[in-house]
Amino acid sequence: MAMSEPRYWEDYTVGERFPLGSTSFTEQEIVDFAVQFDPQSFHIDREAAKGSMFGGIIASGWHVASKLMRLLVDNYADPRTAMGSPGVDELRWLKPVRPGDTLTAWIECVGKVPSKSKPTIGVIHEQWGATNQKGEDVLTAKGMMIVRRKPA
């Protein structure tokens, strides 16, 4: 993320939504990811997937979340001030992601909390979302990011 000035905890505004960009899925990358990390038949075997409730190959939800994490790192988290995350809550895979799908993602600041024990940091509470090319919601999550505060 190219920025002239660092983005500190104080610079985030509750209600502000940031576009994260888009990412697409090919059948080969879906299978390659799933073979390594989520080898369920509907992710790796075209014939078995046809007979599944999905009717064809779909991406692992973990693959979808991983690609959205890449968008977040590339287009949102300031590497000078972002310090990781204590976790993600309520991760939901709402619709299957299929070969050829393109997802467009966003993140919204829904809350901010200064650290009580470490005055140099604060936590940003976030709502994440992604839609497919049809405008259908495919993923939602609530996340948190630890961010440096402005120097005194």
DRENPA-3360 file (N, C-alpha, C; in nm, 2 decimals, always signed):
BEGIN
1 = MAMSEPRY = +0.08/-0.12/+0.00/+0.00/+0.00/+0.00/+0.09/+0.12/+0.00 ~ +0.09/+0.20/-0.10/+0.17/+0.32/-0.11/+0.11/+0.43/-0.04 ~ +0.17/+0.48/+0.06/+0.12/+0.60/+0.13/+0.24/+0.69/+0.16 ~ +0.21/+0.82/+0.16/+0.31/+0.92/+0.19/+0.34/+0.92/+0.34 ~ +0.23/+0.92/+0.42/+0.24/+0.93/+0.57/+0.20/+0.80/+0.63 ~ +0.26/+0.76/+0.74/+0.21/+0.63/+0.81/+0.07/+0.65/+0.85 ~ -0.01/+0.54/+0.85/-0.14/+0.54/+0.90/-0.14/+0.49/+1.04 ~ -0.16/+0.57/+1.14/-0.16/+0.53/+1.28/-0.31/+0.50/+1.33;
9 = WEDYTVGE = -0.32/+0.45/+1.45/-0.44/+0.41/+1.51/-0.54/+0.53/+1.51 ~ -0.49/+0.65/+1.54/-0.57/+0.77/+1.54/-0.63/+0.81/+1.40 ~ -0.57/+0.76/+1.30/-0.61/+0.80/+1.16/-0.73/+0.71/+1.11 ~ -0.76/+0.61/+1.18/-0.88/+0.52/+1.14/-1.01/+0.59/+1.19 ~ -1.11/+0.59/+1.11/-1.24/+0.65/+1.14/-1.34/+0.54/+1.14 ~ -1.42/+0.53/+1.25/-1.53/+0.43/+1.26/-1.63/+0.46/+1.15 ~ -1.67/+0.36/+1.07/-1.76/+0.38/+0.96/-1.69/+0.39/+0.83 ~ -1.56/+0.41/+0.83/-1.49/+0.42/+0.70/-1.47/+0.28/+0.64;
17 = RFPLGSTS = -1.50/+0.27/+0.51/-1.49/+0.15/+0.44/-1.38/+0.16/+0.33 ~ -1.29/+0.06/+0.32/-1.18/+0.06/+0.23/-1.20/-0.05/+0.13 ~ -1.19/-0.02/+0.00/-1.19/-0.13/-0.10/-1.05/-0.20/-0.09 ~ -1.06/-0.33/-0.10/-0.94/-0.41/-0.09/-0.89/-0.46/-0.23 ~ -0.98/-0.45/-0.33/-0.94/-0.49/-0.46/-1.01/-0.62/-0.49 ~ -0.97/-0.69/-0.60/-1.03/-0.81/-0.65/-0.93/-0.92/-0.67 ~ -0.98/-1.04/-0.67/-0.89/-1.16/-0.69/-0.98/-1.27/-0.76 ~ -0.91/-1.34/-0.85/-0.99/-1.45/-0.92/-0.93/-1.58/-0.89;
25 = FTEQEIVD = -1.01/-1.69/-0.92/-0.98/-1.83/-0.88/-0.98/-1.91/-1.01 ~ -0.87/-1.99/-1.03/-0.87/-2.09/-1.14/-0.89/-2.22/-1.08 ~ -0.94/-2.32/-1.16/-0.95/-2.45/-1.11/-0.82/-2.51/-1.06 ~ -0.71/-2.49/-1.13/-0.58/-2.54/-1.10/-0.54/-2.49/-0.96 ~ -0.55/-2.36/-0.94/-0.51/-2.31/-0.81/-0.60/-2.36/-0.69 ~ -0.73/-2.37/-0.72/-0.82/-2.43/-0.62/-0.77/-2.57/-0.58 ~ -0.74/-2.65/-0.68/-0.70/-2.79/-0.65/-0.57/-2.79/-0.58 ~ -0.47/-2.71/-0.63/-0.34/-2.71/-0.57/-0.34/-2.67/-0.43;
33 = FAVQFDPQ = -0.42/-2.57/-0.39/-0.43/-2.53/-0.25/-0.49/-2.64/-0.17 ~ -0.60/-2.70/-0.22/-0.67/-2.80/-0.15/-0.59/-2.93/-0.13 ~ -0.52/-2.96/-0.23/-0.43/-3.08/-0.21/-0.34/-3.07/-0.09 ~ -0.29/-2.95/-0.08/-0.19/-2.92/+0.03/-0.26/-2.90/+0.16 ~ -0.37/-2.83/+0.17/-0.43/-2.78/+0.29/-0.57/-2.83/+0.33 ~ -0.65/-2.87/+0.23/-0.79/-2.91/+0.26/-0.84/-3.01/+0.15 ~ -0.78/-3.13/+0.16/-0.80/-3.23/+0.05/-0.93/-3.30/+0.05 ~ -1.04/-3.23/+0.06/-1.17/-3.29/+0.05/-1.21/-3.30/-0.10;
41 = SFHIDREA = -1.28/-3.41/-0.13/-1.31/-3.45/-0.27/-1.37/-3.33/-0.35 ~ -1.46/-3.25/-0.30/-1.52/-3.15/-0.37/-1.43/-3.03/-0.40 ~ -1.31/-3.03/-0.34/-1.20/-2.93/-0.38/-1.10/-2.99/-0.47 ~ -1.08/-3.12/-0.48/-0.97/-3.17/-0.56/-1.00/-3.27/-0.67 ~ -1.12/-3.32/-0.67/-1.16/-3.43/-0.77/-1.28/-3.38/-0.85 ~ -1.26/-3.35/-0.97/-1.37/-3.30/-1.05/-1.49/-3.39/-1.06 ~ -1.47/-3.52/-1.08/-1.58/-3.62/-1.09/-1.66/-3.63/-0.95 ~ -1.58/-3.64/-0.84/-1.65/-3.65/-0.71/-1.72/-3.52/-0.68;
49 = AKGSMFGG = -1.66/-3.41/-0.72/-1.73/-3.28/-0.69/-1.86/-3.26/-0.77 ~ -1.87/-3.32/-0.89/-1.99/-3.32/-0.97/-2.10/-3.39/-0.89 ~ -2.07/-3.49/-0.82/-2.17/-3.57/-0.75/-2.20/-3.51/-0.61 ~ -2.12/-3.41/-0.57/-2.14/-3.35/-0.44/-2.26/-3.25/-0.44 ~ -2.29/-3.20/-0.32/-2.40/-3.10/-0.31/-2.36/-2.97/-0.38 ~ -2.24/-2.95/-0.42/-2.19/-2.83/-0.48/-2.20/-2.84/-0.64 ~ -2.21/-2.97/-0.69/-2.22/-2.99/-0.83/-2.09/-2.96/-0.91 ~ -1.98/-2.94/-0.84/-1.86/-2.91/-0.91/-1.75/-2.86/-0.81;
57 = IIASGWHV = -1.63/-2.85/-0.86/-1.52/-2.81/-0.78/-1.55/-2.67/-0.72 ~ -1.52/-2.66/-0.59/-1.53/-2.53/-0.52/-1.40/-2.50/-0.45 ~ -1.37/-2.38/-0.42/-1.25/-2.34/-0.34/-1.27/-2.37/-0.20 ~ -1.17/-2.41/-0.13/-1.17/-2.42/+0.01/-1.20/-2.29/+0.07 ~ -1.28/-2.28/+0.18/-1.30/-2.15/+0.24/-1.17/-2.09/+0.30 ~ -1.08/-2.18/+0.34/-0.95/-2.13/+0.38/-0.87/-2.07/+0.27 ~ -0.88/-2.12/+0.15/-0.82/-2.06/+0.03/-0.88/-1.92/+0.01 ~ -1.01/-1.91/+0.01/-1.07/-1.78/-0.01/-1.02/-1.68/+0.10;
65 = ASKLMRLL = -1.02/-1.72/+0.23/-0.97/-1.64/+0.33/-0.83/-1.60/+0.31 ~ -0.75/-1.69/+0.27/-0.60/-1.66/+0.24/-0.58/-1.56/+0.13 ~ -0.66/-1.57/+0.03/-0.65/-1.47/-0.08/-0.70/-1.33/-0.04 ~ -0.80/-1.33/+0.05/-0.85/-1.20/+0.10/-0.75/-1.14/+0.20 ~ -0.68/-1.23/+0.27/-0.57/-1.18/+0.36/-0.46/-1.11/+0.28 ~ -0.43/-1.17/+0.16/-0.33/-1.11/+0.07/-0.37/-0.97/+0.03 ~ -0.50/-0.96/-0.01/-0.55/-0.83/-0.05/-0.54/-0.73/+0.07 ~ -0.57/-0.77/+0.19/-0.57/-0.69/+0.30/-0.42/-0.64/+0.32;
73 = VDNYADPR = -0.33/-0.73/+0.32/-0.19/-0.69/+0.34/-0.14/-0.59/+0.23 ~ -0.18/-0.62/+0.10/-0.13/-0.54/-0.01/-0.20/-0.41/-0.02 ~ -0.32/-0.39/+0.03/-0.40/-0.27/+0.00/-0.46/-0.20/+0.12 ~ -0.43/-0.25/+0.24/-0.49/-0.19/+0.36/-0.40/-0.17/+0.47 ~ -0.34/-0.28/+0.52/-0.25/-0.27/+0.64/-0.12/-0.19/+0.60 ~ -0.10/-0.09/+0.68/+0.03/-0.01/+0.66/+0.14/-0.09/+0.73 ~ +0.24/-0.13/+0.65/+0.35/-0.21/+0.71/+0.43/-0.13/+0.81 ~ +0.42/+0.00/+0.81/+0.49/+0.08/+0.91/+0.42/+0.08/+1.05;
81 = TAMGSPGV = +0.29/+0.05/+1.05/+0.22/+0.07/+1.18/+0.14/-0.05/+1.21 ~ +0.10/-0.14/+1.12/+0.02/-0.26/+1.15/+0.11/-0.36/+1.22 ~ +0.06/-0.42/+1.33/+0.14/-0.51/+1.41/+0.08/-0.64/+1.43 ~ -0.01/-0.69/+1.34/-0.07/-0.82/+1.35/-0.21/-0.81/+1.40 ~ -0.26/-0.93/+1.44/-0.39/-0.94/+1.49/-0.41/-1.04/+1.60 ~ -0.50/-1.01/+1.70/-0.53/-1.11/+1.80/-0.63/-1.21/+1.75 ~ -0.68/-1.20/+1.63/-0.77/-1.30/+1.58/-0.88/-1.25/+1.49 ~ -0.96/-1.35/+1.44/-1.08/-1.32/+1.36/-1.20/-1.39/+1.42;
89 = DELRWLKP = -1.31/-1.33/+1.42/-1.43/-1.38/+1.47/-1.53/-1.40/+1.36 ~ -1.62/-1.49/+1.38/-1.74/-1.50/+1.29/-1.71/-1.51/+1.15 ~ -1.61/-1.59/+1.11/-1.57/-1.61/+0.97/-1.69/-1.70/+0.91 ~ -1.75/-1.65/+0.80/-1.86/-1.72/+0.74/-1.83/-1.73/+0.59 ~ -1.85/-1.85/+0.54/-1.84/-1.88/+0.40/-1.99/-1.89/+0.35 ~ -2.04/-1.79/+0.28/-2.18/-1.78/+0.25/-2.22/-1.85/+0.12 ~ -2.14/-1.85/+0.02/-2.16/-1.91/-0.11/-2.03/-1.97/-0.15 ~ -2.04/-2.08/-0.23/-1.92/-2.15/-0.28/-1.85/-2.05/-0.38;
97 = VRPGDTLT = -1.72/-2.06/-0.38/-1.64/-1.99/-0.48/-1.59/-2.10/-0.58 ~ -1.62/-2.07/-0.71/-1.60/-2.17/-0.81/-1.49/-2.12/-0.91 ~ -1.43/-2.21/-0.98/-1.33/-2.17/-1.08/-1.39/-2.06/-1.17 ~ -1.31/-1.96/-1.20/-1.35/-1.85/-1.28/-1.42/-1.74/-1.21 ~ -1.45/-1.76/-1.08/-1.51/-1.65/-1.00/-1.40/-1.54/-0.97 ~ -1.45/-1.42/-0.97/-1.37/-1.30/-0.92/-1.44/-1.24/-0.80 ~ -1.36/-1.23/-0.69/-1.42/-1.17/-0.57/-1.37/-1.03/-0.56 ~ -1.45/-0.94/-0.51/-1.42/-0.81/-0.48/-1.44/-0.79/-0.33;
105 = AWIECVGK = -1.34/-0.74/-0.26/-1.34/-0.74/-0.11/-1.33/-0.60/-0.06 ~ -1.38/-0.58/+0.06/-1.37/-0.46/+0.14/-1.35/-0.48/+0.28 ~ -1.31/-0.38/+0.35/-1.30/-0.38/+0.50/-1.35/-0.25/+0.56 ~ -1.42/-0.26/+0.67/-1.47/-0.14/+0.73/-1.43/-0.13/+0.88 ~ -1.38/-0.02/+0.92/-1.35/+0.01/+1.06/-1.48/+0.02/+1.13 ~ -1.51/-0.07/+1.23/-1.63/-0.07/+1.30/-1.61/-0.03/+1.45 ~ -1.49/-0.02/+1.49/-1.46/+0.02/+1.63/-1.31/+0.04/+1.65 ~ -1.27/+0.11/+1.75/-1.14/+0.14/+1.79/-1.12/+0.13/+1.94;
113 = VPSKSKPT = -1.02/+0.07/+1.99/-1.00/+0.06/+2.14/-0.85/+0.09/+2.16 ~ -0.82/+0.19/+2.24/-0.67/+0.20/+2.28/-0.63/+0.10/+2.38 ~ -0.51/+0.05/+2.37/-0.46/-0.05/+2.47/-0.45/+0.02/+2.61 ~ -0.50/-0.05/+2.71/-0.49/+0.00/+2.85/-0.35/-0.02/+2.90 ~ -0.29/-0.13/+2.86/-0.16/-0.16/+2.92/-0.04/-0.12/+2.84 ~ -0.06/-0.09/+2.71/+0.05/-0.04/+2.62/+0.00/+0.08/+2.55 ~ +0.04/+0.20/+2.60/-0.01/+0.33/+2.54/+0.04/+0.35/+2.40 ~ +0.13/+0.27/+2.34/+0.18/+0.29/+2.21/+0.10/+0.22/+2.10;
121 = IGVIHEQW = +0.00/+0.14/+2.14/-0.08/+0.07/+2.04/-0.23/+0.08/+2.07 ~ -0.31/+0.04/+1.97/-0.45/+0.04/+1.98/-0.50/-0.08/+1.89 ~ -0.63/-0.11/+1.91/-0.69/-0.22/+1.83/-0.80/-0.16/+1.74 ~ -0.79/-0.19/+1.61/-0.90/-0.15/+1.52/-0.99/-0.28/+1.50 ~ -1.12/-0.26/+1.52/-1.22/-0.37/+1.50/-1.27/-0.35/+1.36 ~ -1.28/-0.46/+1.28/-1.31/-0.45/+1.14/-1.42/-0.55/+1.10 ~ -1.50/-0.51/+1.00/-1.59/-0.60/+0.93/-1.53/-0.62/+0.79 ~ -1.51/-0.75/+0.75/-1.46/-0.78/+0.62/-1.58/-0.84/+0.54;
129 = GATNQKGE = -1.57/-0.82/+0.41/-1.67/-0.88/+0.32/-1.61/-0.90/+0.18 ~ -1.67/-1.00/+0.11/-1.63/-1.02/-0.03/-1.76/-1.06/-0.11 ~ -1.77/-1.01/-0.23/-1.88/-1.05/-0.32/-1.82/-1.11/-0.45 ~ -1.89/-1.20/-0.51/-1.85/-1.25/-0.64/-1.89/-1.16/-0.75 ~ -1.86/-1.20/-0.87/-1.89/-1.12/-0.99/-2.04/-1.10/-1.01 ~ -2.13/-1.17/-0.95/-2.27/-1.16/-0.96/-2.32/-1.06/-0.85 ~ -2.23/-1.01/-0.76/-2.27/-0.93/-0.65/-2.32/-1.00/-0.53 ~ -2.30/-1.14/-0.53/-2.35/-1.22/-0.41/-2.24/-1.22/-0.30;
137 = DVLTAKGM = -2.28/-1.20/-0.18/-2.19/-1.21/-0.07/-2.14/-1.36/-0.06 ~ -2.01/-1.37/-0.05/-1.95/-1.50/-0.04/-1.87/-1.52/+0.09 ~ -1.83/-1.41/+0.15/-1.75/-1.43/+0.28/-1.78/-1.30/+0.36 ~ -1.79/-1.32/+0.49/-1.79/-1.22/+0.59/-1.71/-1.26/+0.71 ~ -1.65/-1.16/+0.78/-1.58/-1.19/+0.90/-1.56/-1.07/+0.98 ~ -1.54/-1.09/+1.11/-1.51/-0.97/+1.20/-1.36/-0.99/+1.23 ~ -1.28/-0.89/+1.21/-1.14/-0.90/+1.24/-1.09/-0.79/+1.33 ~ -0.97/-0.80/+1.37/-0.90/-0.70/+1.46/-0.76/-0.68/+1.41;
145 = MIVRRKPA = -0.71/-0.56/+1.42/-0.57/-0.53/+1.38/-0.51/-0.45/+1.49 ~ -0.39/-0.48/+1.54/-0.32/-0.40/+1.63/-0.24/-0.30/+1.55 ~ -0.25/-0.17/+1.59/-0.19/-0.06/+1.51/-0.11/+0.03/+1.61 ~ +0.00/+0.07/+1.56/+0.08/+0.17/+1.64/+0.00/+0.30/+1.66 ~ +0.02/+0.36/+1.77/-0.04/+0.50/+1.79/+0.06/+0.60/+1.75 ~ +0.01/+0.72/+1.73/+0.10/+0.83/+1.70/+0.20/+0.86/+1.81 ~ +0.33/+0.88/+1.77/+0.43/+0.91/+1.88/+0.38/+1.04/+1.96 ~ +0.41/+1.04/+2.08/+0.38/+1.15/+2.17/+0.45/+1.28/+2.13;
% end
